Every structure is written in structure tokens, then in C-alpha cells.
Amino acid sequence: MAGSFNFGEWISARSVIGDTLDEIGKTNEKLFVCTPDVGMNLKRFREHYPNRYIDVGIAEQNCVGVAAGLALEGNIPVIMGMLPFLSMRSCEQVRTAVCYQNLPVRIIGTGGGLTSGGGSTHNAMEDIAILKSMVNMTVLSIGDPNMIRDILHLSMDYAGPMYIRLAQGKKDRQLYEPGTIEYKIGGSVTARDGKDFTILAHGEMVGEALDVAEELAKEGIDVRVIDMYSIKPFDEAAVRKAVEETGNLVVWEDHLMSGGLASTLSDFFTDNHIQPKSFRRFGIPQVYAGFGSGEELRRKYGYAAEDIAAYIRSAAK
């Protein structure tokens, strides 16, 4: 389902999280918000519902443990923090305290890919591989900040744990007009239709993929862009359709090339005897990136917009 695009307007994904949690808190007394000292955008929730706001300090393991305890008492805890630490420092707590008991804990935060600006210690580049390997865990990667509101509302009635990945979250491009997309867990958005190639992307790469598709359209190359915001589970029907109708697939993600969406699709193709005409993955190679902006690092490591465009041009000949 395609919505109407709204390029050029930028908002803070972090602010959307804070506003949405405050909004949900008005009608849902089961909602608790927990944070390991990352509560800058949670002030309204803290002011309105102080008894349902818990800041444990810089202690991600404790934060996950507290959230698990709250969930066992029938509540819906949302953890807001920095993803490299929530996915790795508290890995055992997420696996054993949350996933093993299949608890409705929602982990949402920033730092996905090479976007933090803080170097390798602050970049979550293995997080999808780690979290999608955990039994019962649902994994989402959001590119449009407005989607956060819908997903958080949806998560209140969703069984089991959920991991929601964002990029830096300070200045994010709106892709879809609010209200034009009906999101679901396991769904996707065909952000742009096309018949020659399909770019399957998630997170910040979706907007970049749309830019590449528009550039290539001027050269007569018609590129479909699918926003794979739901990574586990993923939209199998949309992927099958892309293989059948375009044949040529490119997976573009701000994550290690091994273990992310591309690996999920590779497994899917193997298990179901599906053979695309061509299949190429772009993402972070096996390196620990240095400091720099996301754009600078994508250029350095060969998965910037110009790299994807050059590959598709070459493959289209």
C-alpha cells in the first residue's frame, strides 16, 4: 500500500516517541516507561504519570529486569534508550527475562546503524542479527518518524516482546502523510512501484532508496522501493511479488551485511526454492567503523546512494 509522500519536512523521532507515550498513558494505565538515563524526550510522561516512569540510571541490564518484572504483573513496559547498549549490554536479560517468558516488553531507541556519531561503541550495527535470533522477539526498523506513533499504539495489543529500531532520531525525514498508511506487524510499504529492479530497505535507507529511484527513473530505469519496516516477521508476499515482477533485488540496510534483512531473505529464498534473477546486498562490511556522520561512513564503506545507483546502472545494461 503506497501513501502520499511528504519530502522536505523533518521532525524528531525522539519527540514523537515522547509525545506518543504521553498520549497512550492517558487511557492505558498499564503503560510504564522505563529508561537507562535517556529520558530527555520523556518529560511530559514523567510529569503526568510519575508513578509509571522509572529511570534506573545508566544500567541497561537493570532496566530490562525491572521491565520484565512489571510485565509479569500485567503491565506493558516500554524501554527507551540507546540501542547498542540495550541490544548488547543487556542481551542476556532480554533473552532470558523477556523473551524466554514471552513478555510484552517494548524496547525502542536510537543509534541504529552508523548514525550515532559516537564511533563503534555507540553504533548498533549487529543489533538486528542479535534480536531477530531470539525466540518470540518481533523486530521492527522504522524510517518515517510518524510511523512510530502508529506502531506504539499497535504494540499495546500485541503479544510478546518487541524491538523497535530507529536511526539517530534527532532530525528524520517524513516519508508518508500521516493517516495514509495502515501498518501491521509483518507488513511492508511499497513506497514506489517499478518493474526493473526492487530495492528492499528499512530505517533511514528507505528515504535514500527513494532518492536513488527518482534519479534512475530519469535514465529510464524503473525501480521499486519496498519499506521493509517489519523484519521479523517480514512480508513474504511482497518479497515474492518483487521477485516475480522485477526479478532483480537489492537489499540496502544500515546494518552488517551478514545477519540483517539480507540474511533473512537469503534464508527465505533457500528454504522456498526461490531464485531471483539477481540478488545483491549493500550494508556495513566486517569492520568497526570510526567516527563520522552516517552519510560519511556509508561513502567510506561502499553503501552510499551513489554506490547503489552505480550498481543498478551496471546491472541494467
Helices and strands as residue ranges (DSSP letters): E 10-11, H 13-27, E 31-35, G 40-42, H 43-48, G 50-52, E 53-55, H 60-72, E 76-82, H 83-88, H 91-92, I 93-99, E 106-110, G 120-122, H 127-132, E 138-141, H 145-155, E 162-165, E 172-173, E 189-192, E 197-201, H 205-217, E 223-227, E 230-232, H 236-245, E 248-256, H 261-271, E 278-284, H 294-300, H 305-316
